[in-house]
């Protein structure tokens, strides 16, 4: 619980900074953030496939490896993040 309490403020702020305030948290697919350098990120989907994407810098500065992102990715690799989740949600996912 202590780890979750320390991460929640960061994740709440990340959700507040998403590009589209009207984004639907049920839209897109779920990805785990593996690495992050500036706005460049490597993510893994639930099947285990990895993908390089670009995130908005203002959002990326609040994220950390292990976070989960519900997002859509266009053909150029630009990600639109719909919702951010702390790493602890992995234990809750089927």
N, C-alpha and C positions, 0 to 999 in steps of 0.2 A: 504494500500500500504506500509506503514511503516513496518508492521510485515513481509510482503513478502520480502522487501528489506533487513531486518536484517537476514532472514533465507536463502536467496539465496546463499550467499558465502559458508555456511556450506553444503548445498545440492550439490552445484557444486563440492566442494572438495570430498564429499562422492561419487559422480558419477565418479570422477577421480580415486578413490581408489578401485573401484570394481575389483574383482578377475580377471575377463576376460574382457580385454579392448575391445574385439571383440563381447561382448554380444549384442544381439539384443534387443533393448528396447521394441519391440512388443512381445517378447517371454515371457512365464510364465503367472502368474496370479497376480492380484493386491491385496495387503494386506495392512491393516493399522497396524502400529506398536503400540501395547498397552503398553507393559512393556519391559524393557531392563536392564539386569544385566550382565556386561561383554559381552560375546558372546551369552548368552542365552536370547531368546526373546519370547514374546507371541504376536501373530498377529491375526488379524480378516480378513476373506475374505469378499467379497461383499455380500455374503448370510448371514453373521453374525456368521459363524462357526469360532471358535477359535482354534489355533494350536500353539504348542511349537516348536520352531526351534532354530538352532544354526547359528549364523552369524560370519563371519570373524571379529576378534577383531579390526583390523585396520579400518574396515568400521564401526563397531558398535560404536566406540568412537565418531563418527561424527553424529550419528543418535539420534533422540529424539522421545519420545512418541508423536503420532499424525502424524508422517511422513508416507508417502505411499511408498510401495516398490513393484516394479514389479519383481517377482522372481519365480524360480522353486525350489521345495523342493523334495529331494530324500527320499527313504524309511526309512533312518536312522534319518531324521529330519534336515539334513544339507541343508541350503538354499544357492542357487546361485542367487545373486541379479543382475538383469539386468539393473535396473534403479531406482533412488530414486527421490521422489517428496516431496515438502513441504506440510504441513497440509492443506494449502489453496486450494489445488486442489480438495478437497472433495466437495467444492461448485460448481465445474465445472463438476463433474461426474454425469451422469444420474442416 
